[in-house]
Amino acid sequence: MRGTTWLSMVLRGPAEVRCPLAHRLRDQDFHRSPACLASIPHVTPSPSQLDDPTSTLAESPAQLDTEVELHQGETASTPVETALFHAVVDAVNSIVFARDQTIRLAVACLVSGGHLLVEDLPGLGKTTLAKALARAVGLSFCRLQCTADLLPADIVGATVFDLESREPKFRAGPVFTNILMADELNRASPRAQSALLEAMEEQQVTVDGKTTALPNPFMVIATQNPFDSAGTSPLPHGQRDRFLLRLSLGYPDAASMDSLLATPDRSDQVALLQPAISEDDLAQLMHRVARVHVAPAARAYVIAIVRQTHQHPDVKVGASPRAAISLLRAAKAMAIGSGRAYVIPEDVQSASAAALAHRVLLETGFDLLPGNEAESVIEEVLHAVPVPVDIEQDGAAQR
């Protein structure tokens, strides 16, 4: 593990010496909507409650910024983890010209331990996003250019005869890294694509009957151009289901385009990007995301959304149980990014299209296109499912 960054100092010392990034969360009210803020009770604690480190009193945003429980993150206060989350978002945003929500979802995919599929036209920053995300968290990165003649051994590695030792020796492939970018994955053959299945699902590879664990964390960021399909092998439904989220960067606005043209050399910017957090910080953030509280009403809401995809008239194959798990994992990460230790409907809604659109098969067969039709179906599903109103009160009671 590399040494901790300056952001780790937020864990140490009293509130008045913490880093400005942590206090920025208080000024922005954790990016909450007015409706969400209004739903959280603000109470005045008694002196005994302030002295009690195990108090589960529902704090206000200001109290959250000044109270941090350091015993393995048992408290529901998340200013430290939220600061880490936004540090990564800001670092990636400084390089990638895309919507803030898209960058937040990409970071959420990383901290929830998932894999990311980026579908878009060439030249919109897919490779830059993958590189910036790896450098922002200080992880090892490897790029794999997928072609029709790519072999599974080119991905996972192979056993070769070592002339010096006169014995067979395993030579690791590019998959042995923290973040693997599979560029234009649909240009690889189905045989080569399948080499990633075990790595993505079980974080290990098996070569010549020997299983080897991959580095932790491990993330696959795959890209593909959905329009140029000549000579490609579309990802089968089972493999697309392995990706936690699917994103599209889209065209930048005029201001972002002007900033892009004013930049002398973008490749230098990516190479010079310094880690915003350390590996220890990332491990802490991922641990905290996994422990975000999910109320029974929130789980029921996710189940209702997934089941509604089975009943939509334009859907041939609805979302799977794995899709429900992925949606909930992404919602947990979005909750931490919003400064909360529990999931609310807005977290689920914000991740629904990215988590479900690539997993449903439409009757029209247009699900292999950019995703607009599938995403519109998910929007209709969200409108058809009633939103629970008691999740925030339950989440506040757990704090």
C-alpha positions in Angstrom: 0.0 0.0 0.0 1.2 3.5 -0.8 1.4 6.1 1.9 -1.7 8.1 2.7 -2.4 11.4 1.1 -3.1 14.8 2.7 -6.8 13.9 2.5 -6.2 11.2 5.1 -5.5 14.0 7.6 -9.2 14.5 7.8 -9.2 11.4 10.0 -6.8 13.0 12.5 -7.2 16.0 14.8 -10.1 18.1 15.8 -12.7 19.6 13.4 -11.0 23.0 13.2 -7.8 21.6 11.6 -9.5 19.3 9.0 -8.9 19.8 5.3 -11.0 22.3 3.4 -12.4 19.5 1.2 -14.3 18.0 4.1 -15.7 21.4 5.1 -16.8 22.0 1.5 -19.3 19.2 2.0 -21.0 21.1 4.7 -21.2 24.2 2.6 -22.8 22.3 -0.2 -25.2 20.4 2.1 -23.8 17.2 0.8 -25.3 17.9 -2.6 -28.7 17.1 -1.2 -31.9 18.4 -2.7 -34.1 20.7 -0.5 -36.7 18.0 -0.3 -34.1 15.5 1.0 -32.7 18.0 3.5 -36.1 18.8 4.8 -36.8 15.1 5.5 -33.9 14.7 7.8 -34.7 15.7 11.4 -32.5 18.3 13.0 -32.3 17.9 16.8 -30.2 19.4 19.5 -28.2 16.8 21.4 -27.9 16.8 25.1 -24.4 17.0 26.7 -24.6 13.3 27.6 -25.3 12.4 24.0 -22.4 14.5 22.7 -20.1 12.7 25.1 -21.4 9.2 24.1 -19.5 7.9 21.1 -22.1 5.2 20.6 -25.0 7.6 20.3 -27.3 7.0 17.3 -28.8 10.4 17.4 -29.8 11.7 14.0 -27.3 14.5 13.3 -27.7 17.5 11.1 -25.3 18.1 8.2 -23.3 20.5 10.4 -23.0 17.9 13.1 -22.0 15.3 10.6 -19.1 17.5 9.6 -17.8 17.8 13.2 -18.4 14.3 14.5 -16.4 11.3 13.2 -16.4 7.9 14.9 -13.1 6.1 14.2 -13.9 2.7 15.4 -14.1 0.8 12.1 -16.6 3.3 10.8 -19.4 2.2 13.1 -21.1 5.6 13.0 -23.3 6.6 10.2 -21.4 9.9 9.7 -19.7 10.0 6.3 -17.8 13.3 5.9 -14.5 11.5 5.5 -15.7 9.0 2.9 -17.8 11.7 1.1 -14.7 13.8 0.9 -12.7 10.9 -0.5 -15.5 10.3 -3.1 -15.6 13.9 -4.2 -11.8 14.1 -4.3 -11.8 11.4 -7.0 -14.7 13.0 -8.8 -12.9 16.4 -8.9 -9.7 14.8 -10.1 -11.4 13.0 -13.0 -13.5 16.0 -13.8 -10.3 18.0 -14.3 -9.3 15.8 -17.2 -12.6 14.4 -18.7 -15.1 16.7 -20.2 -18.4 15.0 -19.4 -21.5 15.5 -17.3 -20.8 15.5 -13.6 -23.4 12.8 -13.1 -21.6 10.5 -15.5 -18.3 11.0 -13.6 -20.0 10.3 -10.3 -21.5 7.1 -11.6 -18.1 6.0 -12.9 -16.5 6.6 -9.5 -19.5 4.9 -7.9 -18.8 1.9 -10.0 -15.2 1.8 -8.9 -15.9 2.2 -5.2 -18.6 -0.4 -5.2 -16.3 -3.0 -6.7 -18.0 -3.3 -10.1 -17.0 -3.3 -13.8 -17.8 -0.5 -16.2 -18.9 -0.6 -19.8 -18.5 2.6 -21.8 -20.4 2.8 -25.1 -19.9 5.8 -27.3 -18.5 7.2 -30.5 -14.7 7.5 -31.0 -13.0 10.6 -29.7 -15.3 11.4 -26.9 -12.9 10.5 -24.1 -13.5 6.8 -23.2 -9.8 6.0 -22.9 -9.1 9.2 -21.1 -11.9 8.4 -18.5 -10.3 5.0 -17.8 -6.8 6.4 -17.4 -7.9 9.3 -15.3 -9.9 7.1 -13.0 -6.9 4.8 -12.5 -4.5 7.7 -11.8 -7.0 9.5 -9.5 -6.9 6.6 -7.1 -3.3 5.6 -7.6 -4.0 2.1 -9.0 -2.1 0.1 -11.6 -3.5 0.4 -15.1 -3.2 -1.7 -18.3 -4.7 -1.2 -21.7 -5.7 -4.1 -23.8 -6.5 -3.3 -27.5 -9.0 -5.9 -28.6 -8.7 -7.3 -32.2 -10.2 -10.2 -34.1 -7.0 -12.3 -33.6 -6.7 -11.7 -29.9 -6.3 -15.0 -28.0 -7.3 -15.8 -24.4 -3.6 -16.3 -23.6 -3.0 -12.7 -24.7 -5.3 -11.6 -21.9 -4.8 -14.0 -18.9 -1.3 -15.2 -19.6 0.2 -18.5 -20.5 2.7 -21.1 -19.3 6.0 -20.9 -21.2 9.2 -22.9 -20.9 11.9 -21.0 -19.0 15.3 -21.7 -20.6 17.2 -20.6 -17.5 15.4 -22.8 -15.0 14.5 -25.5 -17.5 11.0 -25.6 -16.1 7.6 -24.4 -17.2 6.8 -20.9 -15.9 3.6 -18.9 -15.8 3.8 -15.5 -17.5 1.0 -13.3 -16.3 -1.1 -11.4 -18.9 -2.3 -7.8 -18.8 -5.3 -8.9 -16.7 -3.0 -8.9 -13.7 -3.6 -5.3 -12.8 -5.9 -3.2 -10.8 -7.8 -1.5 -13.6 -7.9 -3.2 -17.0 -9.1 -1.3 -20.0 -10.5 -3.6 -22.7 -10.6 -1.1 -25.6 -13.2 -2.0 -28.3 -14.1 -5.3 -26.6 -16.7 -6.2 -29.2 -13.9 -6.4 -31.8 -12.4 -9.4 -30.0 -13.7 -12.9 -30.8 -16.2 -14.6 -28.5 -13.4 -16.9 -27.4 -11.3 -14.0 -26.3 -14.2 -12.2 -24.7 -15.0 -15.3 -22.6 -11.5 -15.1 -21.1 -12.7 -12.2 -19.0 -15.7 -13.9 -17.5 -13.9 -15.7 -14.7 -11.8 -12.7 -14.0 -14.8 -10.3 -13.8 -17.0 -12.6 -11.7 -14.5 -14.4 -9.4 -11.5 -12.1 -9.5 -9.2 -15.0 -10.5 -8.0 -16.7 -13.6 -7.3 -20.4 -14.3 -4.5 -21.4 -16.7 -3.4 -25.0 -17.2 -5.5 -26.1 -14.2 -3.9 -23.6 -11.8 -6.0 -20.8 -10.4 -4.4 -17.5 -9.6 -6.0 -14.6 -7.7 -6.0 -11.2 -9.3 -5.0 -8.0 -7.6 -7.4 -6.3 -5.2 -9.2 -4.2 -6.2 -9.8 -5.3 -9.7 -11.9 -3.5 -12.3 -12.6 -4.0 -16.0 -13.4 -0.8 -18.0 -14.6 -2.0 -21.4 -15.3 0.3 -24.3 -17.1 -0.2 -27.6 -18.5 1.8 -30.5 -22.1 0.7 -30.9 -22.5 2.2 -34.4 -19.5 0.7 -36.2 -20.5 -3.0 -35.9 -18.9 -4.3 -39.1 -16.5 -7.2 -38.2 -17.4 -7.2 -34.5 -18.8 -9.8 -32.1 -21.6 -8.2 -30.0 -21.2 -9.0 -26.3 -23.6 -11.8 -25.3 -26.2 -11.0 -22.8 -24.5 -13.0 -20.1 -21.3 -11.0 -20.4 -23.1 -7.6 -20.5 -24.8 -8.7 -17.3 -21.3 -8.8 -15.6 -20.9 -5.1 -16.0 -22.2 -3.2 -13.0 -22.9 0.0 -15.0 -23.0 1.1 -18.6 -22.3 4.8 -19.4 -22.2 7.1 -22.4 -20.1 10.2 -22.2 -21.9 12.1 -25.0 -20.7 15.3 -26.8 -19.2 18.0 -24.5 -20.9 21.4 -24.4 -19.5 24.5 -26.0 -17.6 25.7 -22.8 -16.0 22.2 -22.3 -15.1 22.1 -26.0 -13.4 25.5 -25.7 -11.4 24.3 -22.6 -10.4 21.2 -24.5 -9.1 23.2 -27.5 -7.3 25.6 -25.1 -5.4 22.7 -23.5 -1.9 22.3 -25.1 -1.6 18.5 -24.7 -4.3 16.3 -23.0 -2.0 13.3 -22.9 0.4 15.3 -20.7 -2.5 16.3 -18.4 -3.4 12.6 -17.8 0.2 11.6 -17.3 0.7 14.4 -14.8 -2.5 13.8 -12.8 -1.6 13.0 -9.2 -3.6 10.5 -7.1 -6.3 12.4 -5.2 -6.5 9.6 -2.6 -4.3 6.7 -1.6 -4.9 3.0 -1.8 -5.7 2.9 1.9 -8.2 5.7 1.4 -9.8 3.8 -1.4 -10.0 0.6 0.7 -11.7 2.6 3.5 -14.1 4.1 1.0 -15.0 0.8 -0.5 -15.5 -0.8 2.9 -17.8 2.1 4.0 -19.9 1.8 0.8 -20.4 -1.9 1.4 -21.8 -1.1 4.9 -24.3 1.6 3.8 -27.7 0.9 5.5 -30.5 -0.2 3.2 -34.0 -0.1 4.7 -36.5 -2.8 3.9 -38.5 -0.3 2.0 -35.5 0.6 -0.1 -34.9 -3.1 -0.9 -38.6 -3.5 -1.8 -38.3 -0.5 -4.1 -35.4 -2.1 -6.0 -37.3 -5.4 -6.2 -40.3 -3.6 -7.6 -38.3 -1.8 -10.3 -36.6 -5.1 -11.4 -39.9 -6.9 -11.4 -41.5 -4.1 -13.4 -39.0 -4.7 -16.2 -40.5 -8.2 -16.5 -43.9 -6.8 -17.1 -43.1 -4.0 -19.6 -44.7 -4.7 -23.0 -41.5 -3.7 -24.9 -39.2 -5.9 -22.8 -38.5 -9.5 -24.0 -36.0 -10.4 -21.2 -36.2 -8.4 -18.0 -33.5 -7.6 -15.4 -32.0 -10.5 -13.5 -31.4 -10.9 -9.8 -27.8 -9.9 -10.5 -29.2 -6.6 -11.9 -31.0 -6.0 -8.6 -27.8 -6.5 -6.7 -25.8 -4.2 -9.0 -28.5 -1.5 -8.7 -28.3 -1.6 -5.0 -24.5 -1.6 -4.9 -24.5 1.5 -7.1 -27.2 3.2 -5.0 -25.0 2.7 -1.9 -22.1 4.4 -3.5 -24.3 7.3 -4.7 -25.5 7.6 -1.1 -22.0 8.0 0.2 -21.3 10.5 -2.6 -24.3 12.5 -1.3 -23.1 12.5 2.3 -25.5 9.9 3.6 -25.0 6.5 5.3 -28.3 5.1 4.1 -30.0 4.7 0.7 -33.0 6.8 -0.4 -35.1 6.6 -3.6 -33.1 9.3 -5.3 -30.0 7.1 -5.1 -31.8 4.2 -6.7 -33.3 6.4 -9.4 -30.0 8.0 -10.3 -28.3 4.7 -10.9 -31.3 2.8 -12.5 -30.7 3.6 -16.2 -26.9 2.9 -16.0 -27.4 -0.3 -14.0 -30.4 -1.8 -15.9 -30.5 -0.5 -19.5 -27.8 -2.9 -20.8 -29.4 -5.9 -19.0 -32.8 -5.8 -20.6 -33.5 -7.2 -24.1 -36.2 -5.4 -26.0 -38.7 -6.9 -28.4 -37.5 -4.6 -31.1 -33.9 -5.8 -30.8 -32.6 -2.3 -30.5 -31.0 -3.0 -27.1 -27.6 -3.4 -28.9 -27.7 0.2 -30.1 -26.5 3.2 -28.0 -29.1 2.4 -25.3 -31.5 5.2 -25.8 -34.5 3.0 -26.2 -33.6 0.7 -23.3 -33.0 3.8 -21.2 -36.4 5.2 -22.1 -37.9 1.9 -21.1 -36.2 2.1 -17.7 -37.5 5.7 -17.3 -41.0 4.3 -18.0 -40.4 1.6 -15.4 -39.4 4.2 -12.8 -42.6 6.2 -13.5 -44.7 3.1 -13.1 -43.3 2.0 -9.7 -44.6 4.0 -6.6 -41.8 5.7 -4.7 -41.8 4.8 -1.0 -42.0 7.7 1.4 -40.8 6.2 4.6 -37.2 5.3 3.6 -35.6 8.6 4.8 -37.2 8.4 8.2 -36.1 4.8 8.6 -32.5 5.8 7.5 -32.5 8.6 10.0 -33.6 6.3 12.7 -30.6 4.0 12.0 -28.1 6.8 12.4 
